[in-house]
């Protein structure tokens, strides 16, 4: 037999109050309990009315739950009645797809006709959320047709919440909820019901799945999840302008009742804004929103569920509405008049002052431009707009003069850049103000009158001649006297002078246009009692030309004429130069000089272009008779006064070929023959190369022969002249000179003697010969030294050099006997020193610096060794 799930049918009886509710004037909850029949068209047995009293003092949630459960049970009952009226095939189809608990196809419980043995199976329960009672909440009941009430059947459930949230009575099959449920966390629970034999634990019925749905109550208030809200609207917007939309969310079930049906209203700020109760769109309620009066509003919007009915829950949020600016305010100057002052010497472009028009708007609506309105101000001043500060900057456009006008009055107008045409009717968006500029008097430097900067003077003007006069006046009302001077940095050579009182410029030196045709000087004008007030004027002086330079031939002309020249043949064209520059241009006249009037060889023809041509007058020339002709030419300019000079044309007689090409002249070959073949040129170069090689070979042989002639037994002093004009680099400089070259010149034959003996002097010399290699004694010139050895040797070499005619003479001879006197450092030369190291004191070497300390140590050790040797 299938399981039958029983539920209580509950509904609101709105016809009359329930029993026990009359005194409290409450609507009663009537509970009908019963079990539907499963056979045929029989209706359920008349239920028994069970009055339930719901006083005001108790929570209404349980009543609402019972009412909702009754409504749903009523709907299921109607559905059951409809199923009984369907044909048998339709009933079988409905039972099959009805869900778990209805059995499977082929089940013996299904009759051949398709009708179910038992009636309708209930497979869904409802439980109200947020139950606050102390007892477990009854959910429903599981019942099997095979249950005879003797307790032999054990009912169990499994699935979501089984054993924890939902408990079942194993005997009766009643299900209770033991915990408080929240539909917003979980809307339904899926469980499975089983009926087993209590003794054998055998499954008596197929496992049936059913759902316990959590029934919603209005326990969640609407929430604004997207806050905080910030909107904006332009000022002066018309009524009903949309500002923004707010939306509230309700966690209750929107499909059940009105728990999630939200309506909107304004709690604060309803004087200026409204909100659509269904959509949450905020709109303006007035048309005179003024940003300059109030630039933001805080509006509180409330959202209420249950469609705003009594008992609904609500939530609120604050919406910040910013009123944006429009250009509805014109610029206005705070003052109708401004006063500024400026000195008259202020340069053009100097700022006089700033004025600013105020605008109550913000942003680009405050951008404005300024302009001049009067013609006088436009000439003297200029107004520009500072884009950063929106100020009018008044600057000087022309030089000011206190003596001409002391006060200037200008009108400055300010107007908005961006004018909104919607607000033109509010008035003109511009304003004007008056600006008075006072010019302050200052002590100004003199001014040159008139400002002419060009003067002219003849180059033959005498020293002290007046070139011109400059005039400067003091523009101040006091009119101080003026003094003049020339800036000598522009006239270093002092070619010009100026009269300090009159300003007359005179020549200070002789002028020469050909040297300098222009002079640029600077004239200074200053107040007589205040030289700091100085004005400068640049003056150009042009030197006018006079005819003081005679014309000259352009170059020292030289011409050539062939020996077989014919009469009238052109041999040279000449031109002249003149350093002068007459205004009418150059005009030169050519003629032969008086000394050439008897010339019958050549003629001179003026070709009228400041040039002349020389032609031959005879037939043929003979260069053996005369190879050069000198033709004097007289050149005269046009003056005034007319100046002349004589130039000479040198004419060479040359041999020419048949075509007239010059081959050679007696004195100079003017044209190299171009008939030489490349082979001839190569042969010429080879000959020159051979000559060079021969010359080098001869020089080499001669030098080799000379080296043989000079190789004699005795050493030639000419080949080993050593120059000792340097003190050397100290004790570390051992490679500067080879001292053996000098020591080899000593003739020790007298020292050694024939038998190896000698007197005391010989013994002294031989005894100290080795020590001379280690000590550097101080030079002491002694009168008893004998230089005859050097003298004889040198004289012998001089005679040999004089007799040898194959070598050039030696013009230099160095003397090494004496190094000079009055030296701060005594000589260290060892040449011809006969004193031993023991006779000298070298302690002074230690005071010569660190470079000589090692030398002093060596000499001290050497001296110590000699003393020990003498003692032994």
Secondary structure, DSSP 8 states (H G I E B T S, - for coil): --EEEE--EEEE--SS--TT-TTTT---EEEEE-----STT------EEEEE---TTS-SHHHHHHHHHHHHHHHHHHHHHHHHTS-HHHHHHHHHTT-TTS--TT-TTB-TTS-BSS-----EEEEESS---SS-EEEEEEEETT--SSS-EEEEEEETTBTTTEEE-TTT-EEEE-S---TTT-SEEEEEEEEEETTT--B-S--EEEEEEEE--S----B-TT-SEEEEEETT--TT-EEEE---B--S-TTSTTTT--EEEEEE-TTTEEE-TTT-EEEES-S---TTT-SEEEEEEEEESGGG-TT--EEEEEEEEEEE--S-S--EES-SEEEEEEETT--TT-EEEEE-EE-S--GGGG-EEEEE-SHHHHHHEEEEEETTTTEEEEEE-S---TTT-SEEEEEEEEEESS--GGGGGG--SEEEEEEEEEEE------EESS---EEEEETT--TT-EEEE--EE--SSS---EEEEE-TTS-TT--EEE-TTT-EEEE-S---TTT-SEEEEEEEEEETTEEEEEEEEEEEEEEE--S-S--EESS--EEEEETT--TT-EEEEEEEE-S---TT----EEEE-GGGTT--SEEEEE-SSSEEEEEE-SS---TTT-SEEEEEEEEE---SS--EEEEEEEEEEEEE-TTS-EEEESS---S--S---HHHHHHHHHHHHHHHHHHHHHHHHHHHHHHHHT--SS--GGG---------S-TT--SS--THHHHTT--THHHH-SSS---HHHHHHHHTTGGGGT--------TT---HHHHHHHHHHHHHHHH-TTS---------S---S--SS-----TT----GGG---GGGGGG-GGGHHHHHHHHHHHHHHHHHHH-
